[in-house]
Amino acid sequence: MEGKQKNQTNGPVRDDLNDRASRSGGMLALPRLILASGSPRRAEILRVVGWPFETLAVNIDESRLAGEDAAAYVQRLAPQKARTAAAKAPGKIIVGADTTVAIDSHVLEKPGDPDDARRMLQLLSDRWHRVLTGVALVYGDSMETKIAYETTEVKFAMMGESEIEWYVATGEPMDKAGAYAIQGLGARFIEGIKGDYFNVMGLPVRLLYELLTEVKAAATTITR
């Protein structure tokens, strides 16, 4: 799962690798986004799909509220991140995202310590769970906002105690919601997936594209 980054910058950091996408023209040209995140995985996703962007890491309180379910949690944090970034980059198209893991009645955030990571992996072992990512687009001078979330089901293989101990010792689970990274060492324990792989990494591209399409349909022009 994608880790949540806390680094903060004073302004957007431009990513120049995908300028070809913004110059391609035509109705499918993608507008440049401000990614309200310091997450390297979310930035990697946008590069892979050719979406021009700049990064603007933000720092908000990501504590889950008492009784808050996974869907409400990610749909609350995603717009908070986007609006925080929008205050520093007014008039731009801002995307905020937040990802968490849910199994039974448990919402698995980042583990607090190695014992917590072991607990999470034991919960996930040999079972299906859900990965939810909230996505928020903030755009225009009035900071209009569109919010939605994506759900992907993921099946963990049976993990023996030695495998759990090895994986926790690598350190990879410690900054990941659900205590694993599907794009990292944790991939060896993933037995199946139903839905959007990029969602599990931290940014559901199709959902983001659909939200942007709705924005473009509702306005004659959009600030790039």
C-alpha positions as CSV (number, residue, x, y, z in Angstrom):
1,M,0.0,0.0,0.0
2,E,1.1,3.5,-0.6
3,G,2.7,5.2,2.4
4,K,1.6,8.6,3.5
5,Q,4.3,11.3,3.2
6,K,4.5,14.2,5.6
7,N,7.1,16.3,3.9
8,Q,6.0,19.9,3.1
9,T,7.2,22.3,0.4
10,N,6.6,26.0,-0.2
11,G,5.4,25.6,-3.8
12,P,4.7,23.2,-6.6
13,V,7.6,21.1,-7.9
14,R,7.3,20.7,-11.7
15,D,7.7,17.2,-13.2
16,D,8.9,17.7,-16.8
17,L,9.0,14.1,-18.0
18,N,5.4,14.2,-19.2
19,D,5.2,17.6,-21.0
20,R,4.7,15.7,-24.2
21,A,1.2,14.8,-23.0
22,S,0.2,18.4,-22.4
23,R,1.6,19.4,-25.8
24,S,-0.1,16.6,-27.7
25,G,-3.3,18.5,-28.3
26,G,-6.7,17.2,-29.2
27,M,-9.7,16.4,-27.0
28,L,-7.8,13.7,-25.0
29,A,-4.9,16.0,-24.0
30,L,-4.6,16.0,-20.2
31,P,-4.3,19.2,-18.3
32,R,-1.4,19.7,-15.9
33,L,-2.3,18.7,-12.3
34,I,-0.9,19.8,-8.9
35,L,-0.5,16.5,-7.0
36,A,-1.1,17.3,-3.3
37,S,1.3,14.6,-2.1
38,G,4.9,13.9,-1.5
39,S,4.2,10.2,-2.4
40,P,6.8,8.8,-4.9
41,R,4.4,6.1,-5.9
42,R,1.6,8.5,-6.8
43,A,4.1,10.5,-8.8
44,E,5.3,7.3,-10.5
45,I,1.7,6.4,-11.5
46,L,1.2,9.8,-13.2
47,R,4.4,9.5,-15.1
48,V,3.6,6.0,-16.3
49,V,0.3,7.1,-17.7
50,G,1.7,10.3,-19.3
51,W,-0.1,12.8,-17.1
52,P,1.7,16.1,-16.7
53,F,1.9,17.2,-13.1
54,E,3.7,19.1,-10.4
55,T,4.0,18.0,-6.8
56,L,3.0,20.0,-3.7
57,A,3.4,18.0,-0.5
58,V,1.0,19.0,2.3
59,N,0.9,18.3,6.0
60,I,-2.5,17.6,7.6
61,D,-3.8,15.7,10.6
62,E,-4.6,12.2,9.2
63,S,-6.0,10.8,12.4
64,R,-9.2,8.7,11.9
65,L,-12.2,10.0,13.7
66,A,-14.0,7.7,16.3
67,G,-16.4,5.4,14.5
68,E,-15.3,6.7,11.0
69,D,-15.5,3.9,8.4
70,A,-13.0,3.5,5.6
71,A,-15.0,5.2,2.9
72,A,-15.8,8.2,5.0
73,Y,-12.2,8.4,6.2
74,V,-10.6,8.6,2.7
75,Q,-13.3,10.9,1.4
76,R,-12.6,13.3,4.2
77,L,-8.8,13.3,3.9
78,A,-8.5,13.5,0.1
79,P,-10.3,16.9,-0.2
80,Q,-8.5,18.2,2.9
81,K,-5.2,17.6,1.2
82,A,-6.4,19.1,-2.1
83,R,-7.7,22.3,-0.5
84,T,-4.6,22.7,1.6
85,A,-2.5,22.6,-1.6
86,A,-5.0,24.8,-3.4
87,A,-4.4,27.6,-0.9
88,K,-0.8,27.7,-2.1
89,A,-1.6,27.2,-5.8
90,P,-4.8,29.2,-6.5
91,G,-6.6,28.7,-9.8
92,K,-4.8,25.4,-10.5
93,I,-6.3,21.9,-10.8
94,I,-5.4,20.1,-7.6
95,V,-5.7,16.4,-6.9
96,G,-5.6,15.0,-3.4
97,A,-5.8,11.3,-2.6
98,D,-5.8,9.1,0.5
99,T,-5.6,5.3,0.7
100,T,-6.5,2.8,3.4
101,V,-7.2,-0.9,3.9
102,A,-10.3,-2.5,5.4
103,I,-11.0,-6.0,6.6
104,D,-14.1,-7.0,8.6
105,S,-14.7,-4.1,10.9
106,H,-11.0,-3.1,11.0
107,V,-9.6,-0.1,9.2
108,L,-5.8,-0.6,8.8
109,E,-3.8,2.6,8.7
110,K,0.0,2.7,8.9
111,P,1.3,0.4,11.7
112,G,2.5,2.2,14.8
113,D,5.3,-0.3,15.5
114,P,6.5,-3.7,14.3
115,D,4.0,-5.5,16.6
116,D,1.2,-3.6,15.0
117,A,2.5,-4.5,11.5
118,R,2.6,-8.2,12.6
119,R,-1.0,-7.9,13.8
120,M,-2.1,-6.4,10.5
121,L,-0.4,-9.1,8.4
122,Q,-1.9,-11.8,10.5
123,L,-5.3,-10.3,9.9
124,L,-4.7,-10.2,6.1
125,S,-3.1,-13.7,5.8
126,D,-5.0,-16.1,3.5
127,R,-8.0,-13.6,3.2
128,W,-9.5,-11.1,0.9
129,H,-9.5,-7.4,2.0
130,R,-10.5,-4.1,0.5
131,V,-8.3,-1.2,-0.5
132,L,-10.1,2.2,-0.7
133,T,-8.6,5.4,-2.2
134,G,-10.5,8.7,-1.9
135,V,-9.8,11.1,-4.8
136,A,-10.6,14.8,-4.7
137,L,-10.3,17.4,-7.5
138,V,-10.2,21.1,-6.5
139,Y,-10.3,23.6,-9.3
140,G,-11.1,27.2,-10.2
141,D,-10.9,30.4,-8.2
142,S,-13.9,29.3,-6.2
143,M,-12.2,26.0,-5.2
144,E,-15.0,23.8,-6.5
145,T,-14.5,20.2,-5.4
146,K,-15.4,16.8,-6.8
147,I,-14.9,13.8,-4.5
148,A,-15.2,10.0,-5.1
149,Y,-13.5,6.8,-4.0
150,E,-12.4,3.5,-5.6
151,T,-12.4,0.1,-4.0
152,T,-10.2,-2.9,-5.0
153,E,-10.3,-6.3,-3.5
154,V,-7.0,-8.0,-2.8
155,K,-6.3,-11.6,-1.7
156,F,-3.3,-12.4,0.5
157,A,-1.7,-15.8,0.4
158,M,-1.2,-17.7,3.6
159,M,1.8,-16.1,5.4
160,G,3.8,-18.2,7.8
161,E,5.3,-16.7,11.0
162,S,8.7,-16.7,9.5
163,E,7.5,-14.9,6.4
164,I,5.7,-12.3,8.5
165,E,8.9,-11.8,10.6
166,W,11.0,-11.5,7.5
167,Y,8.7,-9.0,5.9
168,V,8.4,-6.8,9.0
169,A,12.2,-6.9,9.4
170,T,12.6,-5.4,5.9
171,G,10.9,-2.2,7.1
172,E,8.7,-2.0,4.1
173,P,5.4,-2.4,6.1
174,M,6.1,0.4,8.5
175,D,5.0,3.4,6.4
176,K,2.3,1.7,4.4
177,A,-1.5,1.5,5.1
178,G,-2.3,-2.1,5.7
179,A,1.4,-2.9,6.4
180,Y,2.3,-3.9,2.8
181,A,3.3,-2.6,-0.6
182,I,1.8,-4.3,-3.6
183,Q,4.5,-2.7,-5.8
184,G,7.3,-3.8,-3.5
185,L,8.5,-6.8,-1.6
186,G,4.9,-7.5,-0.5
187,A,4.0,-8.5,-4.1
188,R,5.2,-12.0,-3.4
189,F,2.3,-12.5,-0.9
190,I,-0.5,-11.3,-3.2
191,E,-2.6,-14.1,-4.6
192,G,-5.3,-12.2,-6.4
193,I,-6.8,-8.8,-7.2
194,K,-10.2,-7.7,-8.3
195,G,-10.3,-4.1,-9.6
196,D,-7.8,-1.3,-10.2
197,Y,-4.2,-2.2,-9.5
198,F,-3.2,1.5,-9.4
199,N,-5.8,2.0,-6.7
200,V,-3.9,-0.3,-4.5
201,M,-0.7,1.6,-5.2
202,G,-2.5,4.8,-4.2
203,L,-4.1,6.6,-7.1
204,P,-6.9,5.1,-9.3
205,V,-6.2,6.6,-12.7
206,R,-9.5,5.7,-14.3
207,L,-11.5,7.4,-11.5
208,L,-9.3,10.5,-11.7
209,Y,-9.9,10.7,-15.5
210,E,-13.6,10.3,-15.0
211,L,-13.7,13.1,-12.4
212,L,-11.7,15.4,-14.7
213,T,-14.0,14.5,-17.6
214,E,-17.0,15.6,-15.5
215,V,-15.2,18.9,-14.7
216,K,-14.4,19.6,-18.4
217,A,-18.0,18.8,-19.3
218,A,-19.3,21.3,-16.8
219,A,-17.1,24.1,-17.9
220,T,-16.1,25.6,-21.2
221,T,-12.6,26.3,-20.1
222,I,-10.3,24.9,-17.4
223,T,-7.2,26.5,-16.0
224,R,-4.1,24.5,-17.0
